[in-house]
Amino acid sequence: MNAIGYLRDRLQRLLPLVGATSPNPAELDDDTLISQDPLGRVADAFQAMLEHQRANAEALHIAYAEISEVLNTVDAAIIVTDDTMRIDMYNEQAKRLLLGDGSQVIGNNFFTWIKGCPYKASQDKLKKLIKQGQRATHTEFVIEDDYYDVTVTPHRRPEWACR
């Protein structure tokens, strides 16, 4: 395969990745293909996508930090989980009262990480409330002989869940 054939082959694979249509080989002669700098256009498109991804990641990092600050001002333990009870986020009160040192908690099951895992009846009650998809309070949630009131409020929209 010659250099022009190689260039055409790579363009046929790269251009759809950046949302562009591949040039019809019958419509472009070799000189026109090279003069339009299609590989440069693909590189520019990838650069723009990377910049957009970096900006989104920075915005998400800032939003997470802001939410953490708000949660830490509340004088109650707050643990945010997904629908399978994996921990997405928690505040300082939750760390102090329920999670111990809090190391490596994110992404793990709520019932595994709280100090003195609650009795099976408490776990089953919370799981049932979460599946119902409605806000509900479970009183007398027992952890190490301490009683807590636990309020479960599911995400109103699944796309808001932290993943």
C-alpha positions in Angstrom: 0.0 0.0 0.0 1.4 3.4 -0.9 1.4 6.5 1.3 -1.8 7.9 -0.2 -3.6 4.6 0.1 -2.5 4.4 3.8 -3.8 8.0 4.4 -7.1 7.2 2.8 -7.5 4.0 4.9 -6.7 5.8 8.1 -9.1 8.7 7.3 -11.9 6.2 6.6 -11.4 5.0 10.2 -10.7 8.3 12.0 -13.2 10.7 10.6 -16.3 8.9 11.8 -14.8 9.0 15.3 -14.9 12.8 15.3 -18.4 13.0 13.7 -17.2 13.7 10.2 -18.0 11.8 7.1 -15.2 10.1 5.2 -14.4 11.6 1.8 -15.5 9.6 -1.1 -12.3 8.4 -2.8 -13.8 8.9 -6.2 -14.4 12.6 -5.5 -11.0 13.5 -4.2 -7.8 13.1 -6.2 -4.6 12.6 -4.3 -3.4 16.2 -4.4 -6.8 17.5 -3.1 -6.8 15.0 -0.3 -3.4 16.1 0.9 -4.1 19.8 0.5 -7.2 19.6 2.7 -5.0 18.3 5.6 -7.6 15.8 6.9 -5.3 14.4 9.5 -4.8 17.9 10.9 -8.5 18.3 11.1 -8.9 15.1 13.0 -6.1 16.1 15.4 -7.8 19.5 16.0 -11.1 17.7 16.7 -9.4 15.4 19.2 -7.8 18.4 20.8 -11.1 20.1 21.2 -12.7 17.0 22.7 -9.9 16.7 25.2 -10.2 20.4 26.2 -14.0 19.9 26.6 -13.4 16.8 28.8 -10.9 18.6 31.0 -13.3 21.5 31.5 -16.1 19.1 32.4 -13.8 17.2 34.8 -12.8 20.5 36.5 -16.4 21.6 36.8 -17.4 18.3 38.3 -14.5 18.5 40.8 -15.6 22.0 41.9 -19.3 20.9 42.2 -18.2 17.9 44.3 -16.1 20.2 46.6 -19.1 22.6 47.0 -21.5 19.8 47.8 -19.0 18.4 50.4 -18.8 21.8 52.1 -22.6 22.1 52.3 -22.9 18.5 53.7 -20.3 19.2 56.3 -22.2 22.2 57.6 -25.1 20.0 58.6 -25.1 18.7 62.2 -26.4 15.3 61.1 -24.7 12.2 59.6 -25.3 12.2 55.8 -24.3 9.2 53.7 -25.2 9.3 50.0 -25.5 5.9 48.4 -26.7 4.5 45.0 -29.6 2.2 44.7 -27.5 -0.8 45.6 -26.3 0.9 48.9 -22.8 1.6 47.6 -21.5 4.7 49.3 -21.0 7.7 46.9 -20.4 10.5 49.4 -20.5 11.2 53.2 -20.0 14.1 55.5 -17.8 14.6 58.6 -20.6 13.7 61.0 -21.2 10.4 59.2 -17.5 9.7 59.4 -17.3 10.4 63.1 -20.5 8.6 64.1 -20.8 5.7 61.7 -17.8 5.1 59.4 -14.8 5.0 61.7 -11.7 6.4 60.0 -13.6 6.6 56.6 -10.7 5.2 54.6 -11.6 3.5 51.4 -15.4 3.8 52.0 -16.4 5.3 48.7 -17.8 2.6 46.4 -18.3 0.0 49.1 -21.5 -1.3 50.5 -23.1 0.9 53.3 -23.8 -2.1 55.6 -20.2 -3.3 55.3 -18.6 0.0 56.4 -20.6 1.4 59.2 -19.2 0.6 62.7 -21.0 -2.4 64.2 -23.0 -3.4 61.1 -26.7 -3.0 62.0 -28.9 -5.9 62.7 -30.4 -7.8 59.7 -33.9 -6.4 60.3 -32.5 -2.9 60.0 -30.8 -3.8 56.7 -33.8 -5.4 55.3 -36.0 -2.4 56.3 -33.7 0.1 54.6 -33.4 -2.0 51.4 -37.2 -2.2 51.2 -37.6 1.5 51.6 -35.0 2.2 48.9 -36.7 -0.2 46.4 -40.0 1.6 47.0 -38.5 4.8 45.7 -40.2 7.0 48.3 -38.8 9.1 51.1 -39.2 7.2 54.3 -37.8 7.2 57.9 -36.7 4.1 59.8 -36.6 4.7 63.5 -34.5 2.7 66.0 -31.8 1.8 63.5 -29.4 0.1 65.9 -25.6 0.5 65.6 -23.4 -0.7 68.5 -26.3 -0.2 71.0 -27.0 3.3 69.8 -30.3 4.1 68.1 -30.6 6.3 65.1 -33.4 7.7 62.9 -32.5 7.0 59.3 -34.2 8.9 56.5 -34.0 7.4 53.0 -34.6 9.8 50.2 -34.0 8.3 46.7 -32.7 10.3 43.8 -35.6 11.9 42.0 -34.0 11.2 38.7 -31.7 8.3 38.1 -29.3 10.4 36.0 -28.5 12.5 39.2 -26.9 9.5 40.9 -23.2 9.7 41.4 -21.5 6.8 39.5 
